[in-house]
Amino acid sequence: MSYDKKSYKYIFGPVSSRRFGSSLGIDLSPDKKCCNFDCLYCELERAKAVTKIENPPSVKDIIVELKEALIEFKNVEVITLTANGEPSLYPNLKELVEQVNRVKYTQKSLILSNGTAVLDKDKFEAILDLDIVKLSLDSAVQRTFRRIDRGIDKIDISNLVSKMSDFRRVFLGKLVMEVLVVEGFNDTKDEFLALNEAFKIIRPDRVDISTIDRPPAHNAKGVSTAILHELSSFITSAPIALASRKGLADKLDFNLDELRKLLKLRPQSKFDIENNFTQSSKLVLQQLIKNGEIKEFDLAGSAFYKIK
């Protein structure tokens, strides 16, 4: 049964996410797009950047719907705070997070933020109580960051990275960073080396790297899966998940020693292995598992492998 049939206004799903598992979403801006960025790659309609959500739903109304949804879908893994825009612009964010945590069962609570939540003291404190926080950082180069994300305020990238690092130090949940690659903007080695330095400071649990795979509101293009994979090789400071709908055309082939070295350098996601490894490499992985050399672990809903 879908939520369209039940005419829920704020809850949608369940949605199967490659990154976080089965999720019920909460739309904090159901009437129109409200975001403090106007990103080149945004899949929503073009809209002027704003600093607040117009006509925000009440916490009470959201929680009433969420309680019903959790009865209907007991097996969902995640409750996701999202919006037609930036969910951290919701004015009653701390109260909402508290109420979501109060009514959920075994589900994890998650927010999908463009990263600016850490720049505001109240929002910073509100999202501390979530189980998973996803923050975007499309570039660690000032000029590129402004060209891609086009925020309403002039954000200093060094300060943003510093605040994200401050958040990491006190946040007890899982911190996931996301990079969305736009052709001709942040698709170079230098861009990703700069991002790697930023992630050394932030110390996220996981970095998701993706590209445009639906028509954006602006004239922007994505890159190929092969380029995504090449760029990801420059991120050595955190486990990587390639959030691509397509696998590599030329699959990755490893012998036993090569795969040991790869997994020692950087954990690999189960999704990437399934989509990007040759069959012989998968058999090598199974041999390492059988030998007891590899550990499977969960990072914010995604399975990863690493050397013990």
C-alpha positions as CSV (number, residue, x, y, z in Angstrom):
1,M,0.0,0.0,0.0
2,S,1.4,3.4,-0.9
3,Y,1.1,6.7,0.9
4,D,-0.7,8.3,-2.1
5,K,-3.7,6.0,-1.4
6,K,-3.7,7.1,2.3
7,S,-3.2,10.8,1.3
8,Y,-0.4,11.4,3.7
9,K,1.0,14.9,3.2
10,Y,4.4,14.7,5.0
11,I,5.4,11.0,5.0
12,F,6.5,9.1,1.9
13,G,7.9,5.7,1.1
14,P,9.1,3.2,2.0
15,V,11.9,3.9,-0.4
16,S,14.7,1.4,-0.9
17,S,18.0,3.4,-0.7
18,R,21.3,2.0,-1.9
19,R,23.0,4.1,0.8
20,F,20.9,3.7,3.9
21,G,18.5,0.8,3.4
22,S,14.6,0.9,3.5
23,S,13.5,4.4,4.5
24,L,10.4,6.3,5.4
25,G,10.8,9.9,4.4
26,I,9.5,13.1,6.1
27,D,9.1,16.0,3.7
28,L,9.5,19.2,5.7
29,S,8.7,21.5,2.8
30,P,5.9,19.8,1.0
31,D,4.4,22.9,-0.7
32,K,7.4,24.3,-2.5
33,K,11.1,24.2,-2.8
34,C,12.8,26.1,0.0
35,C,16.6,25.9,0.1
36,N,19.5,28.2,1.0
37,F,21.4,26.8,-2.1
38,D,20.5,26.8,-5.8
39,C,22.7,23.9,-6.9
40,L,23.5,23.4,-10.5
41,Y,22.6,19.8,-10.3
42,C,19.3,20.1,-8.3
43,E,16.6,17.9,-9.7
44,L,13.9,20.2,-8.3
45,E,12.6,23.3,-10.1
46,R,14.7,26.4,-10.3
47,A,14.1,28.6,-7.3
48,K,15.7,31.6,-5.6
49,A,17.7,30.6,-2.6
50,V,15.9,31.4,0.7
51,T,16.7,31.1,4.4
52,K,13.5,29.6,5.8
53,I,10.7,27.2,4.9
54,E,7.4,28.8,4.0
55,N,4.3,27.4,5.8
56,P,6.3,24.7,7.6
57,P,4.2,21.7,8.9
58,S,3.7,21.4,12.6
59,V,5.7,18.8,14.6
60,K,2.4,17.4,15.9
61,D,1.0,16.8,12.4
62,I,4.2,15.1,11.2
63,I,4.4,12.8,14.3
64,V,0.7,11.8,13.9
65,E,1.4,10.6,10.4
66,L,4.7,9.0,11.3
67,K,3.1,6.9,14.1
68,E,0.6,5.6,11.6
69,A,3.3,4.9,9.0
70,L,5.4,3.0,11.5
71,I,2.5,0.7,12.4
72,E,2.0,0.1,8.6
73,F,5.7,-0.5,7.9
74,K,7.3,-2.0,10.9
75,N,10.3,-3.3,9.0
76,V,11.7,0.0,7.6
77,E,15.3,0.6,8.7
78,V,15.5,4.4,8.6
79,I,13.4,7.5,9.2
80,T,14.8,10.3,6.9
81,L,14.3,14.0,7.4
82,T,14.3,15.6,4.0
83,A,12.6,18.4,2.1
84,N,11.9,20.0,-1.2
85,G,15.1,21.9,-0.5
86,E,17.2,21.9,2.7
87,P,15.5,20.2,5.7
88,S,17.6,22.0,8.3
89,L,15.7,25.2,7.5
90,Y,12.8,23.7,9.3
91,P,12.2,26.1,12.3
92,N,11.3,23.4,14.9
93,L,14.1,21.0,14.0
94,K,15.2,20.2,17.5
95,E,11.7,19.4,18.7
96,L,11.0,17.3,15.7
97,V,14.2,15.2,16.1
98,E,13.3,14.7,19.8
99,Q,9.8,13.5,18.8
100,V,11.0,11.2,16.0
101,N,13.4,9.6,18.4
102,R,10.7,9.2,20.9
103,V,8.2,7.4,18.6
104,K,10.5,5.3,16.5
105,Y,11.2,1.6,17.3
106,T,14.5,0.1,16.0
107,Q,14.8,2.5,13.1
108,K,17.7,4.9,12.7
109,S,17.0,8.6,12.4
110,L,18.7,10.4,9.5
111,I,18.9,13.9,7.9
112,L,20.0,14.6,4.4
113,S,21.5,18.1,4.7
114,N,23.5,20.2,2.2
115,G,26.0,20.8,5.0
116,T,25.0,24.2,6.2
117,A,23.3,22.9,9.3
118,V,26.6,22.9,11.1
119,L,27.0,26.7,10.6
120,D,24.0,27.5,12.8
121,K,24.4,26.8,16.6
122,D,20.7,25.7,17.1
123,K,20.7,23.4,14.0
124,F,24.1,22.1,15.0
125,E,22.8,21.0,18.3
126,A,19.5,19.7,16.9
127,I,21.1,17.2,14.5
128,L,23.4,15.9,17.2
129,D,20.6,13.7,18.5
130,L,20.2,11.9,15.1
131,D,21.6,8.4,14.5
132,I,23.0,9.3,11.0
133,V,23.8,12.7,9.5
134,K,24.6,13.1,5.8
135,L,26.3,16.3,4.9
136,S,27.2,17.4,1.3
137,L,30.6,18.8,0.3
138,D,30.9,19.1,-3.4
139,S,34.2,21.0,-3.4
140,A,36.9,22.0,-1.0
141,V,38.0,24.8,-3.4
142,Q,36.3,28.1,-2.7
143,R,35.6,29.2,-6.3
144,T,34.3,25.8,-7.3
145,F,32.1,25.5,-4.3
146,R,30.4,28.8,-5.0
147,R,30.0,27.9,-8.7
148,I,28.3,24.6,-8.0
149,D,26.2,25.2,-4.8
150,R,25.4,28.9,-5.3
151,G,24.3,29.6,-1.7
152,I,22.3,32.6,-0.5
153,D,25.2,33.4,1.9
154,K,28.9,33.6,0.9
155,I,30.1,30.6,2.8
156,D,33.9,30.4,3.5
157,I,34.9,26.8,2.7
158,S,37.6,26.7,5.3
159,N,35.1,27.6,8.0
160,L,32.6,25.1,6.7
161,V,35.1,22.3,6.9
162,S,36.2,23.4,10.4
163,K,32.6,23.4,11.6
164,M,32.0,19.9,10.1
165,S,35.1,18.8,12.0
166,D,33.7,20.3,15.2
167,F,30.5,18.4,14.6
168,R,32.3,15.2,14.0
169,R,34.1,15.5,17.4
170,V,30.9,15.7,19.4
171,F,28.6,13.6,17.2
172,L,28.1,10.1,18.5
173,G,26.3,8.7,15.5
174,K,27.5,8.0,11.9
175,L,28.6,10.9,9.8
176,V,28.3,10.4,6.0
177,M,29.7,12.9,3.5
178,E,28.4,13.2,0.0
179,V,30.1,14.5,-3.1
180,L,28.1,15.0,-6.3
181,V,30.4,15.3,-9.4
182,V,29.5,17.8,-12.1
183,E,31.2,17.7,-15.5
184,G,33.6,20.6,-16.0
185,F,33.4,21.8,-12.4
186,N,34.6,19.3,-9.7
187,D,35.7,16.4,-11.9
188,T,39.5,16.8,-11.7
189,K,42.3,15.2,-9.7
190,D,43.1,18.5,-8.0
191,E,39.5,18.9,-6.8
192,F,39.5,15.4,-5.3
193,L,42.9,15.8,-3.7
194,A,41.5,19.0,-2.0
195,L,38.4,17.0,-0.9
196,N,40.7,14.3,0.5
197,E,42.5,16.9,2.6
198,A,39.1,18.2,3.9
199,F,38.0,14.7,4.8
200,K,41.2,14.1,6.7
201,I,40.1,17.0,8.9
202,I,36.4,16.1,9.1
203,R,37.0,12.3,9.6
204,P,33.6,11.0,8.3
205,D,32.6,7.4,8.7
206,R,31.9,7.2,5.0
207,V,32.0,9.2,1.8
208,D,29.4,8.7,-0.9
209,I,30.4,9.8,-4.4
210,S,27.8,10.2,-7.1
211,T,26.9,12.2,-10.2
212,I,23.9,13.6,-12.0
213,D,21.6,10.7,-13.2
214,R,18.3,12.6,-13.6
215,P,17.6,15.8,-15.5
216,P,18.7,18.8,-13.4
217,A,16.9,22.1,-13.3
218,H,20.0,23.8,-14.7
219,N,22.3,23.1,-17.6
220,A,24.7,20.7,-15.9
221,K,26.0,17.3,-16.8
222,G,27.2,14.2,-14.9
223,V,30.2,12.1,-15.6
224,S,30.7,8.4,-16.4
225,T,30.9,5.6,-13.9
226,A,34.5,5.1,-15.0
227,I,35.4,8.7,-14.2
228,L,33.6,8.5,-10.8
229,H,35.7,5.4,-10.0
230,E,38.9,7.1,-11.1
231,L,38.2,10.2,-9.0
232,S,37.3,8.1,-6.0
233,S,40.8,6.6,-6.0
234,F,42.1,10.0,-4.7
235,I,40.0,9.8,-1.6
236,T,42.1,7.7,0.8
237,S,41.0,9.2,4.1
238,A,37.6,7.4,4.5
239,P,35.7,4.4,3.2
240,I,34.1,5.2,-0.2
241,A,30.7,4.2,-1.6
242,L,30.1,5.0,-5.3
243,A,26.4,5.8,-5.5
244,S,26.1,5.1,-9.2
245,R,23.2,3.3,-10.9
246,K,25.5,1.7,-13.4
247,G,28.5,-0.6,-12.9
248,L,31.8,-0.2,-14.7
249,A,32.0,-1.4,-18.3
250,D,35.5,-2.6,-17.7
251,K,35.3,-4.6,-14.5
252,L,38.1,-4.5,-11.9
253,D,40.2,-7.7,-11.7
254,F,42.4,-8.6,-8.7
255,N,44.5,-11.5,-7.6
256,L,44.8,-12.5,-3.9
257,D,47.6,-10.2,-3.0
258,E,46.2,-7.2,-5.0
259,L,42.8,-7.5,-3.3
260,R,44.5,-7.8,0.2
261,K,46.4,-4.6,-0.6
262,L,43.3,-2.8,-1.8
263,L,41.2,-3.7,1.2
264,K,44.0,-2.8,3.6
265,L,44.3,0.6,1.9
266,R,40.6,1.3,1.8
267,P,37.4,-0.7,2.7
268,Q,35.2,-1.6,-0.3
269,S,31.4,-1.5,-0.2
270,K,29.4,-4.6,-1.0
271,F,27.5,-2.7,-3.6
272,D,30.6,-1.6,-5.5
273,I,32.1,-5.1,-5.4
274,E,28.9,-6.6,-6.8
275,N,28.8,-4.0,-9.6
276,N,32.4,-3.3,-10.4
277,F,34.5,-6.5,-9.7
278,T,35.0,-9.3,-12.2
279,Q,33.6,-12.7,-11.3
280,S,37.1,-14.0,-10.6
281,S,37.7,-11.1,-8.2
282,K,34.5,-12.0,-6.4
283,L,35.8,-15.5,-6.0
284,V,39.1,-14.2,-4.6
285,L,37.1,-12.2,-2.1
286,Q,35.2,-15.3,-1.0
287,Q,38.5,-17.1,-0.5
288,L,39.7,-14.2,1.8
289,I,36.4,-14.4,3.7
290,K,36.8,-18.2,4.0
291,N,40.4,-17.7,5.3
292,G,39.1,-15.4,8.0
293,E,41.2,-12.5,6.7
294,I,38.2,-10.1,5.9
295,K,35.7,-8.5,8.2
296,E,32.2,-7.4,7.0
297,F,30.9,-4.3,8.8
298,D,28.1,-1.8,8.5
299,L,28.6,1.9,7.8
300,A,25.3,3.8,8.2
301,G,23.3,1.2,6.4
302,S,25.9,0.1,3.7
303,A,27.9,-3.1,4.0
304,F,31.6,-2.9,3.6
305,Y,34.6,-5.3,3.6
306,K,38.0,-4.7,5.1
307,I,41.1,-6.6,6.2
308,K,40.9,-7.7,9.9
